Amino acid sequence: MKRITLLVGIALFAFLSSFAQGAKNIKINEVLMVNDSSIMNEFGQRGAWIELVNTAYSSYDVRGMFIATDRRVLDKSLTVPERIKMMSQLPNDDCTRLTARTHLLFFLNSNPARGAHHLDAKANPNEPLWIALYDGNAVDLIDSVTVPVLKPNTSYARENDGREQWVIKAPDAVTPAMNNYVQVTETKIAFLKRNDPHGFGITILAMGIVFSCLVLLYIAFSIMGAIMKRRKRKKEEWRKTKTSRKFHLKKSRERTSEAQTEESKASVKGEADSSNTFVSGFGDADVSDEEYMAVIAMALKQYEDDVHDTESGIITITHSNQHWRNV
């Protein structure tokens, strides 16, 4: 079980690591130059704006990063302070923390003193605009795009959040601080084909679902198996206990029966011995059975010789000096 848990953790870590967050996951997502009817700032005013998107599945703070609209910053011979002077730094504010797949909007041609969403980066709507996002060291280029001259209230945006392909959006399709527009008439199949043309995303999703289901099934069956084994073990223990009790009870009954049989045999033997003693010698162990039988035979002989009286039912032996009495 521990091995399976470890494997699941490694697989989950590898899956999340493939979407590991970093500055490279922050992209310029949409730019609008002439704003007559689009979103307003907190002062009720409209102006040019730029939208950033976090394409990763974890949070990242963009504070300290830079927005540049001056191509001179591409000169690698410039020092960092010189480069910073030609850039607009993103404020150190709570709003700069981008959670997974979220957006952040900044107004251009403004004053940072007006709020965290205001930058002093210059944007001329009458000519193509090169706009770039630099890391906090003002050296590493994260993302850049050249925005063509646009009609009022139209924007230059990625076809979908974070995608490489850019398109010009009509005023009714502009999506500030939101996912880039998807036609409501678009079918789910067409949407998937457009967003995942090679099928990698749906494949990973399907494999993840199947793998997760298999893990859940394994855990469920493992728990059920453990419960059934425990119940079986208890049942076997109860059966063994019951069998042992029956065995001991049977043995006890057999011992009791044997004891009763021995007692009966002893009693019968005692009675037989008593009867034999009475018949054979009247309890005198010094006289043999033959001698007693001889005495009885001689007594009967004397009786037949009219030694006894004639009283009915009574045998009387007179006191006479008979030789057989001395036996």
Legacy VTK file of the C-alpha trace (Angstrom):
# vtk DataFile Version 3.0
C-alpha trace
ASCII
DATASET POLYDATA
POINTS 327 float
0.000 0.000 0.000
2.842 2.386 0.839
4.494 1.601 -2.502
1.286 2.460 -4.392
0.916 5.713 -2.441
4.517 6.612 -3.282
3.968 5.888 -6.976
0.793 7.998 -7.012
2.664 10.859 -5.344
5.507 10.642 -7.865
3.075 10.570 -10.803
1.137 13.534 -9.424
4.338 15.455 -8.806
5.539 14.726 -12.343
2.178 15.814 -13.761
2.208 19.074 -11.840
5.876 19.616 -12.594
5.067 19.632 -16.293
3.018 22.753 -15.568
5.527 24.172 -13.084
5.083 27.891 -12.585
7.721 30.414 -13.486
8.060 33.826 -15.058
7.956 32.199 -18.489
4.329 31.280 -17.880
3.294 34.925 -17.699
2.219 36.092 -21.153
1.016 39.283 -22.799
-2.493 38.187 -23.758
-4.378 41.178 -25.183
-3.693 44.859 -26.002
-6.164 47.661 -26.816
-4.841 50.997 -28.057
-7.868 53.259 -28.673
-10.495 52.914 -25.961
-13.772 54.707 -26.595
-16.242 52.096 -25.335
-14.229 49.408 -23.570
-13.488 49.037 -19.870
-13.015 52.118 -17.659
-10.586 52.581 -14.788
-11.599 53.335 -11.212
-11.820 57.025 -12.048
-14.393 56.450 -14.783
-11.902 57.121 -17.549
-10.983 55.028 -20.572
-7.500 54.484 -21.914
-5.170 52.030 -23.623
-4.591 48.853 -21.660
-2.551 45.643 -21.664
-3.669 42.296 -20.282
-1.340 39.681 -18.754
-2.317 36.047 -18.220
-0.910 33.301 -16.040
-0.900 30.182 -18.236
0.281 27.854 -15.447
-1.720 25.899 -12.876
-0.169 27.564 -9.845
0.162 31.109 -8.577
2.875 33.590 -9.439
3.527 37.158 -8.331
4.459 39.550 -11.134
5.462 42.403 -8.812
8.764 43.951 -9.779
8.545 42.854 -13.413
8.775 45.487 -16.171
6.680 46.622 -19.156
8.658 48.224 -21.964
7.448 49.980 -25.138
10.813 51.427 -26.156
12.853 49.171 -28.442
16.073 50.733 -27.245
16.003 48.381 -24.264
16.990 45.594 -26.684
20.509 47.062 -26.740
22.481 44.601 -24.624
25.213 47.141 -24.029
22.917 49.156 -21.747
23.422 48.890 -18.024
20.575 47.766 -15.791
19.888 51.267 -14.414
19.760 52.640 -17.959
17.315 49.940 -18.976
15.095 50.489 -15.943
14.760 54.185 -16.795
13.205 53.210 -20.135
10.762 50.729 -18.571
7.674 50.846 -16.392
7.873 48.636 -13.314
4.845 46.693 -12.082
3.826 47.821 -8.580
4.471 46.019 -5.331
0.835 45.288 -4.523
-1.452 42.416 -3.566
-3.216 42.612 -6.930
-0.062 41.501 -8.734
-0.390 37.906 -7.498
-1.839 35.857 -10.342
-3.481 32.572 -9.453
-3.775 29.721 -11.955
-5.177 30.706 -15.366
-6.118 34.240 -14.288
-5.664 37.692 -15.873
-4.343 41.085 -14.814
-5.075 44.399 -16.556
-2.868 47.508 -16.571
-3.684 50.931 -18.088
-0.980 52.491 -20.263
-0.165 56.217 -20.740
-1.132 56.748 -17.106
0.486 57.663 -13.792
1.526 54.950 -11.292
0.531 57.324 -8.493
-3.115 56.804 -9.462
-3.088 53.168 -8.409
-1.599 49.739 -8.773
-3.177 49.211 -12.208
-1.672 52.351 -13.764
1.629 52.395 -15.706
3.508 55.249 -17.346
4.493 53.112 -20.359
3.883 55.105 -23.553
1.566 53.769 -26.275
1.059 55.732 -29.496
-2.129 54.475 -31.240
-1.092 55.965 -34.575
1.843 53.648 -35.168
2.662 49.994 -34.526
3.542 49.404 -30.908
6.278 47.058 -29.715
5.502 46.007 -26.155
7.539 43.646 -23.999
7.469 42.014 -20.570
10.792 41.763 -18.702
11.657 39.855 -15.559
12.512 41.666 -12.315
16.198 41.892 -13.220
15.272 44.109 -16.228
17.453 41.882 -18.424
15.535 38.664 -19.151
12.856 39.083 -21.809
9.763 37.091 -20.886
7.380 37.925 -23.728
6.932 40.524 -26.466
4.591 41.384 -29.332
4.260 44.043 -31.991
0.749 45.474 -32.070
-0.394 46.825 -35.440
-2.334 50.046 -35.789
-5.854 49.242 -34.648
-9.256 50.748 -35.154
-10.981 52.236 -32.113
-12.155 49.693 -29.554
-10.556 46.780 -31.364
-7.863 44.748 -29.671
-4.908 42.650 -30.669
-5.113 39.384 -28.755
-4.058 35.804 -28.716
-6.582 33.498 -30.329
-6.818 31.775 -26.975
-5.141 32.420 -23.630
-1.403 31.844 -23.970
-1.581 30.598 -27.571
1.005 31.725 -30.131
-1.450 32.863 -32.770
-2.629 36.500 -32.564
-5.810 37.975 -34.073
-7.555 41.352 -34.259
-10.756 41.282 -32.244
-13.861 43.273 -33.045
-15.264 45.568 -30.334
-17.931 43.021 -29.345
-15.277 40.314 -28.936
-12.860 42.267 -26.724
-12.403 40.517 -23.367
-10.469 42.637 -20.837
-9.409 40.652 -17.722
-11.297 37.592 -19.038
-10.636 34.491 -21.081
-10.277 35.356 -24.724
-13.535 35.199 -26.608
-14.958 31.921 -27.899
-17.873 32.000 -30.323
-21.034 30.761 -28.615
-22.057 29.007 -31.823
-18.862 26.994 -31.783
-19.416 23.314 -31.067
-17.510 21.513 -28.359
-15.719 19.402 -30.951
-14.644 22.498 -32.872
-13.567 24.142 -29.633
-11.410 21.134 -28.738
-9.917 20.984 -32.210
-9.042 24.661 -32.069
-7.571 24.578 -28.579
-5.977 21.140 -28.741
-5.281 20.394 -32.413
-2.863 17.539 -31.673
-4.934 15.966 -28.913
-2.203 16.119 -26.282
-4.381 17.843 -23.707
-7.338 15.495 -24.016
-4.963 12.507 -23.975
-3.297 13.629 -20.751
-6.696 14.402 -19.231
-8.110 11.005 -20.211
-5.053 9.149 -18.931
-5.163 11.120 -15.714
-8.833 10.270 -15.182
-8.277 6.578 -15.947
-5.205 6.406 -13.728
-7.039 8.164 -10.890
-9.994 5.797 -11.219
-7.683 2.780 -11.162
-5.963 4.065 -8.046
-9.316 4.666 -6.353
-10.507 1.191 -7.342
-7.294 -0.345 -6.020
-7.686 1.462 -2.706
-11.377 0.503 -2.457
-10.734 -3.173 -3.227
-7.757 -3.247 -0.860
-9.916 -1.937 1.961
-12.717 -4.379 1.122
-10.225 -7.253 0.929
-8.775 -6.361 4.318
-12.267 -6.230 5.836
-13.212 -9.608 4.326
-9.956 -11.210 5.523
-10.569 -9.899 9.019
-14.117 -11.231 9.042
-12.946 -14.606 7.725
-10.218 -14.792 10.358
-12.707 -14.032 13.134
-15.117 -16.621 11.769
-12.365 -19.259 11.677
-11.331 -18.403 15.232
-14.939 -18.662 16.387
-15.299 -22.011 14.579
-12.101 -23.348 16.154
-13.265 -22.214 19.584
-16.641 -23.870 19.075
-15.006 -27.113 17.876
-12.626 -27.090 20.835
-15.515 -26.618 23.246
-17.420 -29.515 21.659
-14.305 -31.702 21.833
-13.686 -30.936 25.510
-17.376 -31.459 26.307
-17.332 -34.823 24.514
-14.187 -35.864 26.377
-15.733 -34.799 29.662
-18.836 -36.815 28.912
-16.734 -39.843 27.957
-14.728 -39.569 31.161
-17.942 -39.277 33.191
-19.428 -42.286 31.388
-16.279 -44.310 31.944
-16.245 -43.354 35.612
-19.886 -44.376 35.971
-19.158 -47.649 34.174
-16.227 -48.360 36.483
-18.352 -47.574 39.504
-21.066 -49.895 38.219
-18.544 -52.652 37.592
-17.077 -52.152 41.036
-20.512 -52.260 42.612
-21.467 -55.442 40.750
-18.166 -57.012 41.648
-18.676 -56.056 45.253
-22.118 -57.601 45.317
-20.805 -60.749 43.643
-17.984 -60.985 46.110
-20.429 -60.572 48.995
-22.720 -63.280 47.554
-19.824 -65.611 47.002
-18.604 -64.982 50.502
-22.033 -65.730 51.916
-22.478 -68.852 49.889
-18.974 -70.131 50.102
-17.887 -69.444 53.607
-20.069 -67.015 55.460
-17.210 -64.573 55.511
-14.599 -67.048 56.864
-11.578 -66.822 54.647
-9.769 -69.772 56.375
-12.265 -72.459 55.184
-12.362 -73.587 51.570
-15.501 -73.991 49.495
-15.051 -77.792 49.319
-15.060 -78.072 53.087
-18.257 -76.082 53.392
-19.931 -78.178 50.732
-18.871 -81.341 52.557
-20.348 -79.961 55.773
-23.612 -79.149 54.032
-23.707 -82.628 52.440
-23.145 -84.306 55.810
-25.849 -82.137 57.356
-28.306 -83.203 54.689
-27.303 -86.829 55.277
-27.952 -86.454 58.967
-31.296 -84.899 58.195
-32.297 -87.808 56.069
-31.312 -90.183 58.868
-34.055 -88.646 61.075
-31.757 -86.758 63.316
-34.001 -83.722 63.099
-37.514 -83.318 64.418
-40.538 -83.444 62.231
-41.711 -79.939 62.640
-42.923 -78.529 59.377
-40.704 -75.814 57.817
-38.103 -75.825 60.644
-34.764 -77.528 60.571
-33.318 -78.195 63.992
-29.884 -79.591 64.553
-29.550 -81.267 67.949
-26.560 -80.917 70.073
-24.887 -84.198 69.680
-21.337 -84.995 69.366
-21.172 -85.484 65.653
-17.854 -85.891 64.076
-18.646 -83.523 61.211
-19.181 -80.570 63.582
-15.516 -80.416 64.263
-14.733 -79.623 60.696
LINES 1 328
327 0 1 2 3 4 5 6 7 8 9 10 11 12 13 14 15 16 17 18 19 20 21 22 23 24 25 26 27 28 29 30 31 32 33 34 35 36 37 38 39 40 41 42 43 44 45 46 47 48 49 50 51 52 53 54 55 56 57 58 59 60 61 62 63 64 65 66 67 68 69 70 71 72 73 74 75 76 77 78 79 80 81 82 83 84 85 86 87 88 89 90 91 92 93 94 95 96 97 98 99 100 101 102 103 104 105 106 107 108 109 110 111 112 113 114 115 116 117 118 119 120 121 122 123 124 125 126 127 128 129 130 131 132 133 134 135 136 137 138 139 140 141 142 143 144 145 146 147 148 149 150 151 152 153 154 155 156 157 158 159 160 161 162 163 164 165 166 167 168 169 170 171 172 173 174 175 176 177 178 179 180 181 182 183 184 185 186 187 188 189 190 191 192 193 194 195 196 197 198 199 200 201 202 203 204 205 206 207 208 209 210 211 212 213 214 215 216 217 218 219 220 221 222 223 224 225 226 227 228 229 230 231 232 233 234 235 236 237 238 239 240 241 242 243 244 245 246 247 248 249 250 251 252 253 254 255 256 257 258 259 260 261 262 263 264 265 266 267 268 269 270 271 272 273 274 275 276 277 278 279 280 281 282 283 284 285 286 287 288 289 290 291 292 293 294 295 296 297 298 299 300 301 302 303 304 305 306 307 308 309 310 311 312 313 314 315 316 317 318 319 320 321 322 323 324 325 326
